[in-house]
């Protein structure tokens, strides 16, 4: 992984970083092709995702919103008993930026916000639990990550890394259907 340190100076862990009062996740992907051909691949990847909305082209790539993103905990060997419900049952929203370069692209995800519906009580009343990711994984003063959350952050990081990888994206072929 790129950033594997946790201290107050760098405020980084795995691919997450605390910057400007928010948690940012960044990953660089190597992919052969010039900017124009890579842009087409990135557009197809973003169009194939059910959770990317309001995608807008900018000078260096694309930016947009993430809605209804769900982490597939089973895929990464997690069980219901050892995974916080916010990861298991939660839906995530946030924003993303994709910068496209020759032979690579970089994805940045930020402003992550989790929401889950929780059934409580005898009559199974529903209550909605919400929270900013920075409030879930950082110390009260936002100076660093909570050690108890590092394992769960790695889960979210692996999920995002796989979901924004062009090579792992299955793009439906309308001619075959």
C-alpha positions, 0 to 999 in steps of 0.5 A, spaced: 500 500 500 502 507 498 501 510 505 502 505 511 503 510 517 499 512 522 501 518 526 499 525 528 504 528 522 502 525 516 495 523 518 495 517 513 493 510 513 493 505 507 490 509 502 486 514 507 488 521 509 486 526 513 486 533 510 482 539 511 477 536 516 475 530 512 477 523 510 480 522 503 481 516 499 486 516 493 488 510 489 493 511 483 491 506 477 496 504 472 493 502 465 496 503 458 493 508 453 493 515 452 489 520 455 483 520 450 483 512 450 483 512 457 478 517 458 473 513 454 475 507 458 473 511 465 467 513 462 464 506 460 467 504 467 463 510 471 457 509 467 457 501 469 456 503 476 449 503 479 452 508 485 455 514 481 451 520 479 452 527 476 458 525 473 461 531 470 467 532 465 472 537 467 479 539 464 483 533 468 478 528 468 471 527 471 467 528 478 461 526 481 457 523 487 456 516 490 450 514 492 447 508 495 454 505 495 454 498 499 461 494 501 460 487 500 463 484 506 463 477 504 467 478 498 473 480 503 472 474 508 468 478 513 463 476 517 457 479 520 459 478 527 466 481 526 464 487 522 460 493 524 453 494 522 455 501 518 459 497 513 455 491 513 448 494 512 450 501 511 449 505 504 454 510 503 454 517 499 460 521 498 463 525 492 469 522 487 474 525 482 477 521 477 484 525 474 486 521 467 493 522 465 497 518 460 497 511 462 494 512 469 488 515 472 487 517 480 481 516 483 479 520 490 473 519 494 471 524 499 465 527 503 463 520 505 457 519 509 454 513 512 447 511 513 443 505 515 436 503 517 436 499 524 430 496 527 429 496 534 424 494 539 419 489 540 415 492 534 421 493 530 421 500 529 426 503 524 431 508 526 436 511 521 443 512 523 447 517 520 454 519 520 460 522 517 466 517 516 471 522 519 467 522 525 467 514 525 474 513 524 478 519 527 479 521 534 475 527 537 480 532 535 481 529 528 488 528 529 489 521 527 485 515 526 482 510 531 486 504 532 480 500 533 477 502 526 484 501 522 481 494 520 475 496 518 478 502 514 482 497 510 475 493 508 472 500 505 479 501 502 479 494 498 472 495 496 473 502 493 479 500 490 476 494 486 470 498 484 474 503 481 478 499 477 477 499 470 480 491 469 475 489 474 469 492 471 464 488 467 461 492 462 455 489 459 455 488 451 448 490 448 450 486 442 450 480 446 443 481 450 
